[in-house]
Amino acid sequence: MHFILAGLLALGALLDLILGISFFIDPAKAGSDFGLHSPTPMGLSAMRGDFTAFFWVAAISMGIGAWKRRGDVLWPALALFAIAFTGRLVNLVVVGDYDGWWQPMTVEALHVIVIALAIQVFPFGGISPADPV
């Protein structure tokens, strides 16, 4: 179970790292993949800073959690994706659906499920029997 969760966390961390890099390098292109468009430098700056931070903090948290098999370092990533999922759910109820609405929510829900399971299974700051030392 430790090995499977660590692998899933590592895959999620890699995905988030790549998404963060894409927002850092070309926020206009990455933003368009998320349905965002900003013709102003201020908007591009917000996308570059905020989205990069979101995905890199999640990637670092999940990467360390996967490598060290520690549940305590996964809380930041869990909070980020749980809040993102909740925001999308509220938007779905208040505004309604749109083409492909379920795709980002599925990715966020999978993040939440895997991270929450890992928090339950991995020890908190202790030594895991599956820790690669």
C-alpha positions as CSV (number, residue, x, y, z in Angstrom):
1,M,0.0,0.0,0.0
2,H,2.8,2.4,0.8
3,F,4.5,1.8,-2.5
4,I,1.3,2.3,-4.5
5,L,0.4,5.5,-2.7
6,A,4.0,6.8,-3.0
7,G,3.9,6.1,-6.7
8,L,0.5,7.9,-7.2
9,L,1.8,10.8,-5.2
10,A,4.9,11.0,-7.3
11,L,2.9,10.9,-10.5
12,G,0.6,13.7,-9.2
13,A,3.7,15.7,-8.1
14,L,5.2,15.3,-11.6
15,L,2.0,16.5,-13.2
16,D,1.7,19.5,-10.9
17,L,5.4,20.4,-11.4
18,I,4.9,20.3,-15.2
19,L,1.8,22.5,-14.9
20,G,3.6,24.9,-12.7
21,I,6.5,25.1,-15.2
22,S,4.1,25.8,-18.0
23,F,2.5,28.7,-16.2
24,F,5.9,30.0,-15.2
25,I,7.3,29.9,-18.8
26,D,4.2,30.8,-20.8
27,P,1.2,31.9,-18.7
28,A,-0.8,32.9,-21.7
29,K,-0.6,29.5,-23.3
30,A,-1.1,27.6,-20.0
31,G,-3.9,29.9,-19.1
32,S,-5.7,29.2,-22.4
33,D,-5.6,25.5,-21.6
34,F,-7.5,26.4,-18.4
35,G,-10.0,28.6,-20.1
36,L,-8.3,31.8,-19.0
37,H,-7.3,34.8,-21.2
38,S,-5.6,38.0,-20.0
39,P,-4.5,40.6,-22.5
40,T,-2.9,42.7,-19.8
41,P,0.6,42.4,-18.2
42,M,-1.1,42.4,-14.7
43,G,-3.2,39.4,-15.6
44,L,-0.3,37.5,-17.0
45,S,1.7,38.4,-13.9
46,A,-1.1,37.0,-11.7
47,M,-1.3,33.8,-13.8
48,R,2.5,33.4,-13.7
49,G,2.7,34.0,-10.0
50,D,-0.4,32.5,-8.6
51,F,-0.8,29.3,-10.7
52,T,2.9,28.6,-10.5
53,A,2.8,28.9,-6.7
54,F,-0.3,26.7,-6.5
55,F,1.1,23.9,-8.6
56,W,4.7,24.0,-7.2
57,V,3.6,24.0,-3.6
58,A,1.4,21.0,-4.3
59,A,4.2,19.3,-6.2
60,I,6.8,19.9,-3.5
61,S,4.4,18.8,-0.8
62,M,3.5,15.6,-2.6
63,G,7.0,14.9,-3.8
64,I,8.4,15.0,-0.3
65,G,5.5,13.1,1.1
66,A,6.0,10.4,-1.5
67,W,9.8,10.2,-1.1
68,K,9.8,10.2,2.7
69,R,6.5,8.4,3.1
70,R,5.3,11.1,5.5
71,G,1.7,12.1,5.9
72,D,2.4,15.4,7.8
73,V,3.9,17.1,4.8
74,L,0.9,16.4,2.6
75,W,-1.5,18.8,4.3
76,P,-0.7,21.8,2.1
77,A,-1.4,19.9,-1.0
78,L,-4.6,18.5,0.4
79,A,-5.8,22.0,1.4
80,L,-5.0,23.4,-2.1
81,F,-6.9,20.7,-4.0
82,A,-9.8,20.5,-1.5
83,I,-10.3,24.2,-1.8
84,A,-10.0,24.2,-5.6
85,F,-12.5,21.3,-5.8
86,T,-14.9,23.1,-3.5
87,G,-14.6,26.3,-5.5
88,R,-15.4,24.5,-8.7
89,L,-18.4,22.7,-7.1
90,V,-19.8,26.0,-5.9
91,N,-19.4,27.4,-9.4
92,L,-21.1,24.4,-10.9
93,V,-24.1,24.9,-8.6
94,V,-24.2,28.7,-8.9
95,V,-23.3,29.3,-12.5
96,G,-24.0,25.9,-14.1
97,D,-22.0,23.5,-16.2
98,Y,-19.8,24.1,-19.2
99,D,-18.1,21.9,-21.8
100,G,-15.5,19.7,-20.0
101,W,-16.4,20.9,-16.5
102,W,-15.9,17.4,-15.1
103,Q,-12.3,17.0,-16.2
104,P,-10.6,19.4,-13.8
105,M,-12.9,18.4,-11.0
106,T,-12.0,14.7,-11.6
107,V,-8.3,15.5,-11.4
108,E,-8.8,17.5,-8.2
109,A,-10.9,14.8,-6.6
110,L,-8.3,12.2,-7.4
111,H,-5.6,14.4,-5.9
112,V,-7.8,14.8,-2.7
113,I,-8.5,11.1,-2.5
114,V,-4.9,9.9,-3.0
115,I,-3.5,12.6,-0.6
116,A,-6.1,11.9,2.1
117,L,-5.4,8.1,1.9
118,A,-1.6,8.8,2.1
119,I,-2.1,11.0,5.2
120,Q,-4.0,8.2,6.8
121,V,-1.5,5.5,5.9
122,F,1.9,7.3,6.2
123,P,3.2,8.1,9.6
124,F,3.5,11.7,10.8
125,G,7.2,12.6,10.9
126,G,8.1,9.1,12.1
127,I,9.9,6.3,10.4
128,S,7.9,4.4,7.9
129,P,8.6,0.7,7.4
130,A,8.6,1.5,3.7
131,D,10.9,4.6,4.1
132,P,13.7,4.6,1.5
133,V,16.1,6.1,4.1
